[in-house]
Amino acid sequence: MTYLLDTHVWLWMLAAPERLGGAALAIVESIANRLLLSAASSWEIAVKHSIGRLDLPEAPEVYVPERMRLSGVEALAVGHAHALRVASLHLHHRDPFDRLLVAQAQLEGVAIVTADAVFERYDVEVVPAG
């Protein structure tokens, strides 16, 4: 199966897998699953790192692609259809990164692995991560 990882889930997978609940841990550990990381997550990581809200052992432009390669996580580009889909979403959440992940999951037909309960308000399959 294919899953879209929320930004924090991917970071936990790398640095603190004990934070993942049983279902999420089983998903990220199974080689049978295809794991996706959105370019929106790379953007979020870069922004949070640049404002001092996310410490990384190296610059995001090195850390993210290298850790994606090592973890076997595939890139999901942000397309115009994804960006435009955000306009049709109910305003349950104002976080632009999360709203874009919801739009991507809807259009790509994949579940989101997240610890953020607000995702459950959207018409998208959610796998709780915590």
Buried (B, 14 or more C-beta within 10 A) or exposed (E): EBBBBBBBBBBBBBEEEEBBBEEBBEBBEEEEBBBBBBBBBBBBBBEBBEEEEBEBEEEBEEBBEEBBEEBEBEEBEBBEEBEEBBEEBEEEBEEEBBBBBBBBBBEBEBBBBBBBEBBEEBEBBBBBBE
